Amino acid sequence: MKAPQALEFRLLGPLEAWRGDERLELGAPKQRAVLALLLLHRGEVVPSDRLVDELWGAQPPQAAAKSLQVYVSGLRKALGEGVVETRGRAYVLVPGDSRTDSERFEHLLEEGRRSLSEGDAAGAARSLREALGLWRGPALSEFAYEDFAQEEIGRLEELRLATVEERIDADLALGRHADLVAELTGLVGEHPLRERMRSQLMLALYRSGRQAEALDAYQAGRRALLDERGLEPGPALRELETAILRQDPALGAPTKPGPALVGRRRRGGGLVVAGGAVLLAAAVAAVIAIDGGDGSGSDPLGDGIAALDRASGDVASFTDTEAVPGNVAAGEGAVWVLNTGGERTVSRIDPRTGELTGTFETGGLPAEIAAGEGAVWVGLVGGSGDTNSLVGVARLDPRSGRVTATARLPGGGKGVLPTAGLPRVAAGAGAVWAINPDGSISRIDRDTGEIEARIELREAAWTLAAGREGVWFLSFGDTVTRIDPRTNRVGQTVRVGTQGLWGLAVGDGSVWATARDDGLLWRIEPGRNPVSRTIDVGTGVTAVASGGGAVWTGNYIDGTVSRIDPRTNDVTRRTSIGAPQALAAGPGGAWVSVAGRTTEGPLRASVCGEVASGGARPDVLIASDFPLQGPNSGDPRALAGAIRYVLERRRFRAGDHVVGYQSCDVSTVETGGFEFRRCAANANAYAHATELVAVIGTYSSFCAEVEIPILNRAPGGPLGMISPSNTGSGLTRGGPLALKRGEPGVYYPTGVRNFVRVAPREDVQAAALALHARRIGLERVNVLQEPRSDWRAEHADPFRRAAERLGLDVVGPELFDPAAESYAALADAVARSGAQAVFVAGTAWDGGAGLVKALRARSDRLRIMLMEPFASVPELIEMLGPAARGIYIGAADVPPAARELSPAGESFARGFGALDDPAQFALAAAQAAEVVMRAIARSDGSRESVLENLRAARVRDGLLGTFRFDRGGDIAPATVAVYRVADRAAPVPGGYPWFEGAVVDDVLTVPASLTDSSNKG
């Protein structure tokens, strides 16, 4: 009989209890508080009178003792018997075999300190990063204002800061001073009186060749100490200043490891996000005049909150911010904005003057905000999925800014798509509404902040809105659905004719929804027979807000905000903003969160790393654009490492040019992954950074859809971009491959192509599977596809076309229902068709796994072919068991160990460590860097010249072999891997984690004749 799994209590963030992989439901806030109290005195007997005093204060309710018994009983049910015991009129939480994350954190801290004292800086950095990685938010965040938790919260927060300082000491010992400057600048801004952090900043600046700035940092610290405490800096800080002044050799950086070790460290290292300076600390209101109303020719405003006049749509005032602001809300007498970059605060702006009137703690990591129903509501993120999900909603008193309640959302901690800027919290219709991690919706009481009801949905909600028109939400697809606030049940669903809806608002008696890819704003007048109409607001429209007699839409691709008159449905104004991040509307007009800060030299440190140029002053700059935060950031960080490795081997020189390189981040701590509006903000910065001549990126094709057109219309001409990993076919090809209106031309508004890639398109990968089917002797194949059009356009149809050109007999494509209860009849039909193989276009989670099981149950001799997005191989093995064996999977990237490498490719792979421990697309990133360096070497150093040479590149025996770029910007020829799931789920040497349990069955060069005639750009 299996022994019960140990309990784990998590205090470093919202209170959680886990038994193995199962998170336990801990009940109502008071019950959770009882557990917190007992945990803080674990192993101690706590009298019930003390618990009552801590929970209810000096005037407990008459039934307090009875309520306490109920809460203890609830905890016993949740945690199991023997955890909470009664001792007379007292209770004790028995330690047993339970553990806490705070104990693990302190153990790792001591381990790190010990390693550091013994001279093992690398080991110390690993332990300390692991320790900091346990934190999911402020310690005991939901009890931030409870007296009983203050001492422990203070102790743990002090230990966290000490751990950050220890980790920085380890990084300094490893020679990472240049990478630390941006982080330390933010930390010192947050903790200006913390002398150890200031000394670390001074040392990092000095070692980076910035002596004057190091001395400025000392003087700023001295002023802060004198102003706040009337004290001079301590001896250690004064001695460091003296040492910097005399350029003491002892301050020099440690010897750096060789390039191969640097590459490995970049792949294996973790990421610690520290809070930056308060976002709105230097808010200034100023009247800004914007020329033109068509979104062209205007300089970006900068980073901040733009107030647009209700009647004219012009910018009436602008509140400047130190960093990119987050979501914005208008209501309860103010404008409210989230502070980003790891800040845990929300700031209040006076809508009349544009001045900052307060900044308030939120009790967690905020990513959503709504104002109404008597309070300000802040969505807090966390979770353990690929990206952060909304896990709680805090209620803020709009006058004091104090958190008065925090509702914990049900539905697990699964990741969600990064839809920042499209609200997941809405206040209206008599309550507050929030999208749970599983896509259901919670109704929150506006007075208590507690969850009143949970509304289950057939399809997960994407964004929502609430007001006099009711509560409405969008799911993935083309429907707008109403929730009846009287019954808390799903009501009317309205289907509109679009490729997909994005943003949602209610107002003026209508529901408003944006269709980004169609460039349309849909106006829906609900009722028994709903009336729908469309307004053309431009491709790329996402956010929408309604209020004060106007409707507003934000477009972060063309950088405009449009004003629509709801009386006439006319667009009355298009105002150039830069990169609108989020929208709010009210009686005075609209407020827009803007990312628009520009630069003439290096890109800003808050998003991009320091310039690497081998110590010389660069003539030109290049940047990479990858998501460097979150659980899936390992591979993207390795891509940045591969690029730097190439540049270091070239000594940062391309012909007569010294090349500087900056690694830029397109992810945020709030989402834990890339987000669309950061794509826009980065692209806007790249476009205006005059020394930047090329961008290597993006990592995601979705991000490329945003960035390419912004770079295409950059001042002075298009800025070239080369991607190692974008596979979306519509970026370069139209016709049958276009998933969105106007592809690919919509991405190139100037008519000049400024994008190339070294990764094969999605449709080329599908064609490779058809080629593989022919090579293994198959003659008849069946094609099954999930109904979504993208699976047909990029996967099913290209496979079918290639198979037919190869002489295969093709049955289908046939649709399968993702929600079907059984696929037995479809499996019988496939068997009757006589097909030897079936190509399945879709994903495992949308019916694909059930379909494959049914096919395997019908015939274990049938060959099954899938595309990489269907699922990872470990997921396939977990879901399908033995049925996964023998499945073929087409993939965009071939592991270096499976390639026939050229001498250059083998030299890089061995030097970078990519043969035994590869990162997906790292070889492609290195090849992209080589292509950029050659283009710069052959150019006159201008963007135009670099782009011309980039597009004209002809590579012989390069890292990826011999290739060129065709007129669309695609690599030609393209090489694709076909994996086969092995009999045993064992790791393959030199393989990628996504394919662990599979072997490379074939490496194919796909001839243009299988794809080109149907893929005209």
N, C-alpha and C positions, 0 to 999 in steps of 0.2 A: 504494500500500500504506500502511495506517495505521501511524503511528509508535506504538511501545509507550507506554502511559501511565506517567507518573512514579510512583515509589514514594513513599508517605507513611508515615513512622514516627510513632507516637503514644506519647509518654512521659508525658503529663499525665493519668495514671490507669493502669489496667492496660496493659502493653505490647501494642501492636497494630501491624500492618503492613497497608497498603491499597494496592491498585493500581486506581486509578479508584474504582468503586463496589464492588469485590470485596475483602472482608477475607480475608487470607491466613492459613492455618493454620500456626502457628509451632512446633507439636510439644510435646514434653515439657518440664517445668520447667527441666531443665538446658540443653536446647537453647535455650530462651527466654533463659536467663541468659547464654549465649554471645553471643546477639544484643545483649542489653543492654550487655554489656561492650564489644563492638565499636562500638556506637552512641555510647557515652560517649567513645570515642576515634576517632570517625569520621574517616577520612582518615589515621589514624596506624597504623603497623605495630606490632602487639601480639604479642610472642613467645608461643609456645604454652606455655612454662614458666610465664609469668605468668598465662595463662588457667587453667591447671591449678591454680595456687596459689589464685587467686580463687574457683574453683569448688569445690575440695575441701579447702582449707586445708593444714595442715602434714602431714597423713597421707593423701595421695591413694591411691585404690585402684591396684592393680598395672596395671590396664588403662586408666588415666586417659587416657593419650595417645591410645590407640586410640579410646576413647569420644569424645574431643574431635574426632577426625577424622570420626566418624560424625555428630556433631552439626553440624559444619560442612557436611558433605555434605547433611544434611537441610535446612539453611538455604538452600543453593544451589538445591535442588529447589523450596523454597517461594518464594524471592525471585527466582529466575531467574539466568541466567549473568551474570557480570561484576559482581555486587554484592559478593560476598565472594571475595577473591582470596588465594592462597597466595604468600607471599614467603619462600622458604627454610623455616625452622622457625618461621614467624610467619604471621599473618593480618592482613588489612586490609579494612575495609568502605569501598569506594570511594564517595565522595560522589555522583559522577555528577550525574544530574538528580533525585536523591531529596531530600526535605525532611522536616523534623520539625515537629510541632505546637509544640514548645518554641521553635523559631526563629520561627515565626509569632507566637507569644505575645509574645516579646520585641520583635519588630518593632512589633506593635500597641501595646505598652506605651510604646515610645519615641514613636510617632505620637501617642498620647494625651497624653504629657507635653509634646510640642511644641505641640499644639493648646492645651493649658491655659496654657502660657507665653505664647502669642500672643493669649490672651483669648477663644478659641473654646471655651467650656465645653461647649456642646451637642455639638460635634464630638469633644471629648475624651471625654465620657461615652459616646458611641457606640463609639469605638475601644476604650476600656477595658472596656466591657461585652462587646464581641466577644472581647477577649482572655480575659476570665474565663470566657466561655462555652466556651472550648476545653477547660477542665478537666473531666474525667470522674470525678475522685476524687483521692486523694493521688498525687503524682508517683511513677512507677515503683512503684506500690503493692505489687505482688507481691514486690518486693525490699526491702521496708521494713527487714528485719533482716539484709540482706547488707552486709558491710563495704564492698564495692566501690562500692555505690550511695549511701552515706551523704552524701558531699560534694555530689553533684549534687542529691540529694533536698533537702538543706538549702538549697542555693542557689536552687532553683526555688520551694520553699515560701516563702522570704523574698521573692522577687520577686512571688509571688502576693499576699502580704499587702501589699506595697508598692503593687501594682496596685489592690487594694481601697481602700487609703487615697487613692490618686490619684483613683479613681472617686468616692469620697465627697467629695473636694474639689470635683470638677466638679459634683456634685449640689448641694452647698452653694452654689456659685456660681450655680446655676440656681434657687435659692430652694426647694429640696425638703427643707428642714430638718425639717419635721414628719414626713415620711415616713421619715426616716432614724433617728429616735430609737430605735425598736424594734430595728433592725438593729445600731446602734452599741452599744446596751445589751448585746446578746448578744456582740458582738465584744470589748468591753472586759472582760466576764466571762471570756472565753476567753483574752485576752491582757492581763492586768491591769497589766503593767509597760510596755506599749507606749504611750508618752506621746503620740504623734501621734494615735492613735485616741481616747485620752481627751480630748485637746483638741478633737477633732471632735465628740465626744459633748457636751462642755460647750457648744460653740458652737451645736449643734443644739437643745439644751435651752433655752439662753438666747433664741435667736431664736423659739422656740415659746412664749415667755412663761413659762418655768419656771426663773426665775433661782435660786431656792433649791435646786432639784434640781441645777442646773449646779454650784453651789458645793459641794453634797454630793458630787458626782462627783469634784471636785478633792480633797476631804479623803479620800475612799476611796482614791484613787490615791496620795496622800502616805503614808497608813498602809501600803499595800501595798509601796511602795518602801522605807520604813523597816524594815518587818518582814523583807522578803526580802533587801535589799541594804544596809541601813543608810545609804541615800542620801536626800537631799531631792530633790523634783522639779527638773527642769531649768529654765533661764531662761525658755524659751518658755511652759511651762505656768504658771509663777509669774506671768508678765506677763499671761497670759490671765485668771487669777483676779483680778488687780488691775483689769483692764479691765472685767470683769463687775461687780465691786464698785462701781466708779464709773459703771457704765452708759455706757461709752464709745460715742458715736454710731457710731464706725467698725465696731462689731460688728454693726450693723443688717443685716437681710436685704436682698439685692439686690431691685430692682424686679421684680415678677412679670410675665410676659407676659399678654396678654389671654386671655379664656376660650377662644376658638377654638383658640389655640395650645396651651393646656393640654390640650384635648381631643385634639388630634393627637398630642401627646407621650405621652399615656396609651395611645393605640393603638399607637404605634410603638416605645415604649421596651421594653428587655429587662428581665429580672429576675435579680438576683444574690442567691443564697442564701448567707448566711454562717452559720457555726456559732454556736450559742447557748451559754449556760452549760452546764456539765456537768449532765445531767438530775437526777442523784440526789445532788447535792452537799450537800443539807441533809436527808437522809433521817432521819425520826424514827419510831420505833415507838410506837403508842398503841393502847389498847384502845378500840374504838368499839362502842356498843350501837345496834342497829338496831331500831326499833319496827316491829312487824307483819311478816308473812311473805307478803303478797300483792302486793308491789311498789307499794303506794300509800302516799301520805302521808308519806314519809320524806325528809329532807334529803339531797342527794347528799354523798358522802364527800369529794370533792375530786379532785385529780389524784394518782395514786400506785398502789401495789400493795396490794390487799386480800388478806389471808390468811383463808380460810374454814375453819372447823373441820370436820374429816373426818366427825364423827358428827352434829353438829347443823346444819351449814350456816351457822351464824352467823359474823359477822365477828369473828375472834379478834384481829387486829391490823391496823394500816394504816401503810404506809411512805409518807409524804408525799413528793411530788416537785415540782420547780420548774416542770415542763412536763408535757405529756401523755406518758406512757410508751408504748413500742411493744410489740412481741410479747414474750411471757414464756415461759420454759421452766423445768422443775424436773428436777433430776437432777445426778449427779456431786457430791452433797453440798451443793448450794446451789440458790437460785433465781436465774435470770439474766434480765435485762431489757434490751431495746434502748433506747438513748437516741435521741430523734427530733429533728426540726428541723435536720437537717444535721449533727448530731453523728456521729462515726464511731467510737462507743464502745459497749461493753456493760458493764453494771454487775452486780456479784454481791451478793446479799443472803443473810444468814444466816437460814435458815427458822425457827430457834428463837426468835430475838430480833427479827427484822425489821430489823436494822441493816445498813447498807451496809458491805461489807468490801473493796470494790475496784472500780475502773473501769479498763477496758482498751481499748486501740486495736484496731481490727479490720482495718485495712489497706484499707478501702473503705467504701462507703456501705451500712450494714446495714439489711436489711428483714425477715429471717427468722432464727429461732434454734431450735435443738434441743439437748438435752443427753442424752448416753448413748453407749454403745460406747466409753467411756474418754475422752471429750473433749466440748467444747462446739463446736457447729457453727453458723457464722454465714453466712447467705445474703446475698451482696452484689449490689446492683442496679446497672444501667447500661443500655446499649443505646441505640438511636436511634429507637425507635418512638413511638407516641402517648403511651404511658406506659412507665415503667421496667420492664425485665424482669430476672429473676434470671440473672446472668451468671457468678457464681462462688460457691464455698463455702470459707470459711476454717476451719481447724481450730485451736481454742484449747486450750492446756493448762489444765485447770481449776484447777490450783494456782498457776501463775505468771501466767496470763492471757496468755501469749505466743502469738502466731500461729506455729504450727509448720509449716503447709502451707496452700496455697490452690489449690483445683481450679478450673480455668476450664471452665465448662459449654459444651458444644457446642450448636449450633442457632441461631446468628445472634443478632441483637439486637432482634428484633421486640418491639413493645409487647404488654402483656397487660392484661386487665381488672384494675382495682384491688381485689384481694381480700385486702387486708391484714387480718391476724388469722386467716386460714385458712391453715394451714402449707403451704409448698412445700418444706420440708426436714424429714426425719424420720430419727431414729436408732433402729435396732432390727433384729431378724432377722439379726444378724451383720454389718451394714454401715450405711452412711448413704445416704439416697436423696434426690434433688433433682429438681425439675421444671425441665427445660431451657426456654430461650426459645421453642422451637417446640412445646412441649407433650409432648415425649418425656421419659423419665426416665433419669437417670444413677445408677449404683451407684458409691459412693465407698468406697475401702478405709479402714477405721476406724483402721488403724495409720499408713499413709503419707499419707492425705488425697488420694490420687490416684484418678482415675476408673478403675474396673475394667471397666465395661460400660455400654453405652447401650441402653435398651429402647425400640424404636420402637412407637408406638401408632396404632391406626386413628383414634381421636379424642383430641384434646389433653387432657392431664390438667389438672385444676382445683386439687385439693388432694390430699394423701396422708397416710397414717399407717402406722406400723410397730411391731411388737411381737411377743409370743409367738404371736399369731394370724396372723402373716405380714405381708406388705406389701400394702396396698390403696390404690386411688385412685378419685377421682371424675372423670368427664368432664361436659360440659354435658349435662344430661338426667336420666334416672331410673335409671342403672345404677351399681353398685358392682363394681369389678373387682380381682382379685387378681393379684399378680406372684409367681411361684414363685422364691424366693431361691436355690434349688439350681440352676435352669437359666437364671435371668434372662429368663424368657419370661412372656408374659401367660397367666394361667390362667383360673380360673372367673369368670364374670360373672353377677351377680345383678341382676335387674330388679325394681324396686319400683314400686308404683302411686302416683306422686306427680307434682306439677307441676314438680319440679326439686329436686335435692339441693344442699346448700351445704357444711356442715362434716362432718368425718370424724374418728373416733377408733377405736382398738382397745383391748380390755381385757375382763376377766372372761369370756373365751372367746367374745366376740362382736365384731361390727363395728357401730359406732354412726354413724348419719348423720342430719343435720338437714335438714328440709324447711322453709325459711323461710316460704314463702307459705302452706303448709298448717298451720304451727304444730306440726309433729310431729317427734318423735325416733324414727327407725327403729332397731330392734334386729334384727340379722341374725345368726343362728347358722349359720356356714358348714358345709358338708359336701356329701355327694353330693346330698342333698335339703334345701337350705337352708330354715330356718324364719325367717319375718319377722313382726314385730309392731310396733305403734306405741304411742307414749306422747305424750299431749297436753301440750306444754310452752309453748304460746302463739305466736301469729303474730309473726314477727320473729326467731325463734330462728336463730342462725347458728353460733357457735363451740360445740364440744363437746370434752370431755376426759375421760379415764377413768384412775383410779388410786386405790390405797388403799382399795378396797372401795366406791367410789362413782363415779357418773357425773355430770358437771356440764355444764350448757348455759348459754350467755350470750345475752341478748336485748338488743340496744342500742336497740330501739324502746320497750319498756316499762321498760327500765333494770334488769332483774333477772337474777340467776343462780339457776338451779334445781338442786337436788340430787336425784338419782334413786337409789333403792336397787336395785341390779341383781338382788337376790334376789327382789324382789316386783314390779319395774318401776313402783313408785309414786313420784310426786314427793313427797318428804318435807319440802321447804322451798323457798320462793321468797324470796330475800333482795334487798332494794332496794339497788342499788349506785350508780346514776347512769347512766353510759354505759360498759358493759363493752367494752373494746377487744380483749382476747385472754384466753385461758384456758390454764392448765397444771394438772396434777394429779399428786399424789404421795402417799406414805404419810401425811403429816401433814394432807392436805386439798387444797384448791384455792387457786391464786393467780390473781388477776384484775387485769389491767391496766385502770385506770379513768380515764376523762375525766369529771370532775365538778365542776371548780372553778366557783364561781358569783361573781357580782358584783352590787353594788347600784348602781353608776354605769356608767361606760364599760366596754366589753368589753375583755378582756385584749389587750395589745399583741402577744403572741406569735402571735395569729391574726388580729387586726383592726388596722387602721390607726388613727392618731390621730383624735380627734373633730374634724370640720370643722363650724364653726358661724358663720363670719364674724366671729369674735372675741368674740361675746357668749356668756354662759353659757346653754346650752340648757335648755329646760323639758322636752323629750322627746327621745328618740333614735330613729333608724331605722337599720337596717343592711342592707347587701347581702351576698349569700352566693354567691360565684362561685369557680371554680377559677382561681387567679391564678399558678400555677406550671406549668412544663412547656411542651412545644413548641406546644401548642394553646391557650395562655393569652391570645393576642393579642386575640381577640374578647371573652372575658369581662372582660379589663381595660378594654377600650373601653366595655363596658356600665357598669362602675363609673364611668368617666369621664363617660359620658352622664348618669348619675344626679347626680353632683356638679355638672355643668354646669347642670342644671335647678335645683338648689338654690341655686347661686350667682346665677342670674338672678332667683330669688325672694328673694335676700338671706337665705336660711335662715329665712324667716318664713312661717308658715301661720296666717292669722288673728291671734289674740293670742299664738300660741305661737312661741318660738324653737326651731328644729329642729336638732339635731346629727346628723351622719351619720358612720357608720363603715363602711369597706369591709373585709369579712371574707373570709378565704381558706378554701376547703373542700378544697384540695389539699395535698399534702405533697411535700417534696423527695424522700422515699423512693420514692413512686410516680410522681412526675412528672405527676400528674393528680389528679382528685378520688378520694377513697376513702370507702367507706361509713361506716367508724367515725368519720372526721372529720366527716361529715354529722351523726352522732349527737352527737358532742362539741359541735359548734357549736350545734346545736339546744338541747341541754341548757343551754348558757351563755345563749342568747337567752331561753329560758323563765324563767330566774331573774334576768335583768337587769331590775330593776324599772322603770327609766326607759325601756326599749325598748318602743315601741308598735306597730311593724310591721317586717316583714322583706321585702326585695325579693329574690326568688330562688325556688327554686333554679335553677341552670342546667340540670341534668340531672334528668329525671323519676325516675331511679333514686334519686337523692339525696332527692327530694321524698317518696318512699315512706317514707323513714326520718324525715325532719324534721317532716312535717305532724302525725303523731300525737303527737310529743313536744311540739310547740308547742300542740297541741290540749288537752293536759292540763296546761298550764303553771299554776303556782301563781297563784291569783287569777283564773283564767279563760283561755280560749284567746287566743293571740297571732296576729294576722292576718298572712298571707303572700300576696304577689302575685308571680306569676312572669311574666317576659317571654318565656320560652323552653320551659317544660314542655309537652310535647305528649301524654304518655301518657294514653290515654283513661280508664283505670281510676281515675285520681286523682279524677275527678268523676262518672263514669258506671259503672253496673253492667250487669246483664243480659247480652246477647250481647257486650258490650265488656269484661267483667271477665276479666282474665287470671289473677287470683289469688283465692283463696277470700275471700269477704266484701267484695270491692271494691264501691263505694268506702267503705262504712261502717267498714271496719277502720281507715281513716286518721282517723276522727273519733270516738274513744272517748267523748267527752262528748255526742255527738249534735249538736253545734254545728258548722256548716261555717265553717272559718277560712281557706279557701284560695280565691283567684280567680286568673285568668290572662288575659293579653292575647294569648296565642299560640293558634292553632287546634289542636284535638285531631288526633291521627293519623287517626281515622276521617273527620273532616271533610275532610282533605286528599285521602283516597281518593275521597270523594264528589265533590270538585271535579274530579277527573280524569274521572269519569263525566259530569259536566256539560259539561266541555270536549269530550268525545267527541260529545255531542249537538250542541254549538255548531258543530263543524266538519263536521257532516253525516253522521256515522257512524250505522249502523242495527243492526249485529250485532257483538257483542264476545265474546271468549273470556277466561276467567279461569283462570290457572295459579298454583298456590301451592306453596311449599315446605312440607313436612308440619308444621313447628312451629306450635303453636296460636296464637301471637301474630300470625303473619302472616295467619292466617285471620281472627281476631277483629277486628284493628285495620285490616287492609288489604283482604283479598280479599272478605270478606262485606260490609263497608260499600260497596265499589265496586259489588258485584253488586246490593245492595239499591237504591242510588241509581240505577243504570242501569235497573233494572226499573221504578222509579217514573217515570223519564223516558221510558219507552216503548221502550227499547232491547231487542233480542232478545239474551239472555245465554246463552252456552254455558259450563257449568262451575259452580263451580270444580272443576278437576282438579288432582291432586297431581303434582308432579315429584320425582324422586329426586335429592337433592343429590350423590350419589355415582355417578350413572349414567355409563357410559363414552361413551354417545352419546344425543343427543336427536333424532336424525333421524326416528324413528318418531313421536315426539310432534309434531314440526314438521309431518309429513305429515298427522297427524290434525287439527291446527289448520287446515291449508289445506283439508282436506275439509269442515270445519265451515262454511265460507263466511264466517268472521269477517273483518271488515275491520280489526280491531284486537285486540290481546291485552294484558291487564293481567297483569303478572308480579309476584307478591308473594313477596319473599325478598331475598337479597343476592347480589352478584356472586360472592362467595367460596364460597357453598354451592350451586354448580351454576348460579346465575343467568346468569353470563357465557356459559357453554357453551350454555345454553338459548337465549339471545338470538342467539348466532352461528348456531345451527341454524335458528331461525325466519327470520333474515335470508337465510341461504343458500337456504331454500325459497322465499321470496318477498320481494323488496325493496320491494314495495308495501304490505306489512302494516304498520300503525301499531303501535308498541310503546309501552306506558305503564308507568312505574315510579314508585316512591316514593323520596323523598330518601335514606333509609337504604340503598338498594340499592348505591350507590357514588357518589363524587364524579364530576363530569363529566370532569376530567382523568384520573381512573382509568378511566372508561368508554372514553375515547378511546384510552388506552394499551392496554387489554385487547381492545377490539373493533375498533379501527382504523376503516375506512370504515363498518362495520356500526353504529357508534354514531350516525351522522348521522340526524337526524329523530326521535330518541327523545324522548318527552315525559316530563317529570319533575314530579311534584307536590311543592311545597315550602311550609314553614310561614311563611316570612318573605318579604315583598315588598320589594325594594330601594327606598329612597326615590326614586331617579330614575325608577322604573317606576310609582310611585303617582300618583294625583291628590291631591296634598297640599293640606290646608287651609292657610290663612294661618299658623296656629300651627305646623303641621308643616313648612312651607317655611322659616319663620323659624328653627326649631331646626336643620333639616337644613343650612341654609346656615351658620349660626353655628358649628355643631359640625363642619362639614366632612364631612357624611355623604352628600352628593350625589355627589362625585367619588371619595371613599375611604371607602365604608361598611363597617361591621362588622356582621355578622349579628346581628339582634335589638337593636341599639343604639337604634333608634327606639322599639322596644317597651319597652326599659328606661327610656327617658326618659318614655314615656307612663305606665309603672307609677309612676314617681316623681311625676308630676303628679297621678295618682289618689290616691296616698298623701297628698300635701300638701293636696289638697282635703278628704280625709277628716279629716285632723288639724284643718284650719281650721274644720270644722263640728262638731268634737267638743269634749268637755270636757277632753280630754287624757288620758283613761283608755284602757286597752287595749280595754275593752268598747265604749266609745263610738266609738273609731277603727274597730274591726272592723265595727260596725253601719253606719257611714257608708261604709266600704270596699265592703261587699257591696251597698249601696244606690246605688252610684255610677251616675250617668247623665251621659255625656260627649257634648257636642255640638261638632262641629268641632274635636276634639282633634287631637293629633299623629297618631293613627291613624284620624281621622274621627269619626263619630258611632256610639256603641255603649253597651251596658250589660252587666251580668253577669246570666246567668240563675240559676235557683235552685240549680243545681249548682256555680256559680262560673265558668262558661265565658263568654267574650266572645261577644256576640250583636249583630249578625251577625258572622260570621268571614270574613276575606278571605284568599285563598290564591293563590299564584303557580303558574303552569304554565310550565315552561321547555321549550325545544326545542333539542336539540344542533344547533349550526350546521354548515354545510358546512366551515367553517374553524375551527380551534381557536384563535381569537383572543380576547383579553380583551374583555369588553363594558364600556363606560364605566359606572361606577356599579354594577357587579355585585359579587358575592361570589366569593372564591377557590374555594369549593366548586363553583361553577357556571361556572368559567372555561371558555369554549368553547361556551357556550349563550346563547340570548337568551330574554328573557321573552316568551313567546308569548301569554299571556293572564293577566289578573288578575280573579279571580272572587269575588263575594260569594255564599256558599253559603246558600241558604234553609234554614230549620229544617225544612221539610217533607221534605227529603232525608235527614235524620238523626234528628230528635227522636223519632219514634214508636218507634224501636228502641233508643233510648239513654237510657232512664229512669235517673235517678241514684238 
